[in-house]
């Protein structure tokens, strides 16, 4: 081809012909067009990825967080209120948020942290902390549950939507249902979690429901806060037996 030179540009085999006049070669129209098309396609793919991520984030359903108006009180205003004899809990019902769950009985891990239901297999169940008071006896009874897992909302997903006055029913092994009323719902950052307030002794029949809450830290895979519902025993009745 005389003075023609074969080269590869952006992976394409092209011919560059240099005239003897010493002028710059003519514009490589085909190469520029292909490069522009490739660049445009790459930009489209990048934008599509950004849009997909944005849609995925936007489609996430976030658990409700307690309002300031729901903070209420940590317990009843006065008196010890009613009490029940000790009996281990078997289930919990929270009509306002559609919760009905059997209760696991869990203790502590080797590092001293409280055990929680297995996230992958039993996120739909709540757990009674077996070293706390039984629901209805004088003292603090603690029930915990997950807010969500990798598949979506878990048993206590809507715990933060409760407000003072909402009912929490805990059915006990002796056939009695302990009826609690919410007095307050609060959110605490985990770095300033008031353990003594949540797990400490109480002079009345207290029930504390706990789940994760607040913002989610994607770098650690954990929520930064905890949602806590404070409730106290108001009454009790014989549990209804299913017809058989």
C-alpha positions in Angstrom: 0.0 0.0 0.0 2.9 2.3 -0.5 3.4 4.7 2.4 0.3 3.4 4.2 0.7 2.1 7.8 -1.4 -0.5 9.6 -2.3 0.3 13.2 -4.8 -0.7 15.8 -6.9 2.0 17.4 -9.4 1.1 20.2 -9.1 -2.5 19.0 -10.0 -1.8 15.4 -7.6 -2.4 12.5 -7.3 0.9 10.5 -5.3 2.3 7.7 -3.6 5.6 8.2 -2.3 7.2 4.9 0.1 10.0 5.2 0.3 12.2 2.0 3.8 13.3 0.9 2.8 16.9 1.5 3.5 16.5 5.2 -0.1 17.6 6.1 -1.9 16.0 9.0 -3.8 12.8 8.1 -7.5 13.1 7.3 -10.0 12.7 10.1 -10.5 9.0 11.1 -14.3 9.3 10.7 -15.0 5.5 11.1 -12.8 5.2 14.2 -14.2 8.3 15.8 -17.8 7.2 15.2 -17.1 3.8 16.7 -15.4 5.2 19.7 -18.2 7.7 20.2 -20.8 4.9 20.0 -18.8 2.8 22.4 -18.5 5.7 24.8 -22.1 6.5 24.6 -23.1 2.9 25.3 -20.8 2.9 28.3 -22.3 6.0 29.6 -25.8 4.6 29.2 -24.8 1.4 31.1 -23.3 3.6 33.9 -26.5 5.7 34.1 -28.6 2.5 34.1 -26.7 1.2 37.0 -27.1 4.4 38.9 -30.8 4.5 38.2 -31.1 0.8 39.3 -29.4 1.5 42.6 -31.5 4.6 43.2 -34.7 2.7 42.5 -33.6 -0.1 44.8 -32.9 2.3 47.6 -36.1 4.2 47.0 -38.1 1.0 47.0 -36.9 0.0 50.4 -39.6 0.1 53.1 -38.4 1.7 56.2 -39.7 0.7 59.7 -41.7 3.5 61.4 -39.8 5.5 64.0 -41.5 6.7 67.2 -42.7 10.2 67.2 -41.9 12.7 69.9 -45.5 12.7 70.9 -45.3 9.0 71.6 -42.4 9.3 74.1 -44.9 9.3 77.0 -43.7 7.9 80.3 -41.5 5.0 81.3 -44.1 3.6 83.6 -47.5 4.2 85.3 -47.9 7.6 87.1 -48.5 6.1 90.5 -49.0 3.0 92.6 -47.8 -0.5 92.0 -50.9 -1.6 89.9 -52.0 -5.2 89.5 -49.7 -8.2 89.6 -49.7 -11.8 88.6 -48.1 -14.9 89.9 -45.0 -16.0 88.0 -45.7 -18.0 84.8 -43.6 -18.3 81.8 -44.9 -16.6 78.6 -45.9 -18.5 75.5 -47.1 -15.9 73.0 -47.5 -12.1 72.5 -50.2 -10.2 70.6 -50.1 -6.5 69.7 -53.3 -5.8 67.8 -52.4 -2.2 66.8 -49.6 -3.4 64.6 -50.8 -6.9 63.7 -48.3 -8.9 65.7 -49.0 -12.4 66.9 -46.0 -14.5 67.8 -45.0 -17.5 69.8 -42.3 -16.6 72.3 -38.9 -18.2 72.4 -37.1 -18.3 75.7 -33.5 -17.0 75.4 -30.7 -16.1 77.7 -27.2 -14.7 77.1 -24.3 -15.4 74.7 -20.8 -16.3 75.9 -19.8 -12.7 75.6 -22.6 -11.6 77.9 -24.8 -10.1 75.2 -28.5 -11.1 75.1 -29.4 -13.8 72.7 -31.8 -13.0 69.9 -33.9 -15.2 67.6 -31.9 -16.6 64.6 -32.1 -13.9 61.9 -32.2 -16.3 59.0 -34.7 -18.8 60.2 -36.9 -17.3 63.0 -37.0 -13.5 62.4 -40.8 -13.8 62.5 -40.8 -14.8 66.2 -40.1 -12.7 69.3 -38.2 -13.9 72.3 -38.7 -13.4 76.1 -35.4 -12.8 78.0 -35.6 -15.7 80.4 -33.5 -13.9 83.1 -36.1 -11.1 83.3 -39.3 -11.2 85.3 -42.2 -13.2 83.9 -44.8 -10.9 82.3 -47.2 -9.7 85.0 -45.1 -10.2 88.1 -43.5 -7.3 89.9 -40.3 -6.4 88.0 -39.2 -5.8 84.4 -40.1 -8.4 81.8 -38.2 -8.0 78.5 -39.3 -9.2 75.0 -37.1 -8.7 72.0 -37.5 -9.2 68.3 -35.9 -8.3 65.0 -37.1 -5.4 62.9 -36.2 -7.0 59.6 -33.9 -9.4 57.8 -32.6 -10.0 54.3 -36.0 -11.0 53.1 -37.9 -8.0 54.5 -39.9 -6.9 57.6 -39.6 -9.1 60.7 -41.9 -9.6 63.8 -41.3 -6.1 65.3 -41.0 -4.1 62.1 -43.8 -1.7 63.1 -43.0 -1.5 66.8 -42.1 2.2 66.5 -45.6 2.9 65.3 -47.1 2.1 68.7 -48.4 5.0 70.9 -49.4 5.3 74.5 -52.6 3.4 75.3 -52.0 0.6 72.8 -52.5 -2.9 74.1 -50.0 -5.7 74.4 -51.3 -9.1 75.4 -49.0 -11.8 76.7 -50.4 -15.3 77.1 -48.8 -17.3 80.0 -48.3 -21.0 80.5 -50.9 -21.1 83.2 -53.6 -20.0 80.8 -53.8 -16.4 81.9 -53.4 -13.5 79.4 -51.6 -10.5 80.9 -52.9 -7.2 79.4 -50.4 -4.4 79.2 -50.9 -0.8 78.1 -48.2 1.2 76.4 -47.0 4.2 78.4 -44.2 5.4 76.1 -42.2 4.6 72.9 -38.7 5.9 72.6 -35.6 5.5 70.4 -32.1 5.3 71.9 -28.8 5.3 70.0 -26.9 2.1 70.8 -23.9 4.1 72.0 -26.1 5.6 74.7 -28.4 2.8 75.4 -29.8 3.0 79.0 -29.4 -0.6 80.0 -30.3 0.0 83.7 -33.5 1.7 82.7 -34.4 -1.1 80.2 -33.3 -4.2 82.2 -33.3 -2.9 85.7 -35.7 -3.7 88.5 -39.2 -2.0 88.6 -41.6 -1.6 91.5 -44.6 -2.6 89.3 -45.3 -5.2 86.6 -43.4 -3.7 83.7 -43.0 -4.9 80.1 -40.3 -3.6 77.7 -40.4 -4.5 74.0 -37.1 -4.0 72.1 -36.0 -4.0 68.5 -33.5 -2.3 66.3 -34.3 1.1 64.9 -33.0 4.4 63.6 -30.6 4.8 60.7 -29.0 1.7 59.1 -25.2 1.7 58.8 -24.4 0.0 55.5 -20.7 -0.2 56.3 -21.3 -2.3 59.4 -24.6 -3.9 58.5 -26.2 -2.8 61.8 -28.8 -0.3 62.9 -27.5 2.6 65.0 -30.4 2.8 67.4 -32.9 0.7 69.3 -36.6 1.2 69.6 -38.1 0.5 73.1 -41.7 0.3 74.1 -42.6 0.8 77.7 -45.8 -0.8 79.0 -47.3 -1.7 82.4 -49.9 -4.4 83.4 -53.4 -3.1 83.6 -55.5 -6.3 83.8 -55.6 -10.0 83.0 -58.1 -12.7 81.9 -58.3 -16.4 81.2 -56.9 -17.1 77.8 -59.5 -18.2 75.2 -59.1 -21.8 74.1 -59.4 -22.7 70.4 -62.3 -24.9 69.6 -61.2 -28.4 68.8 
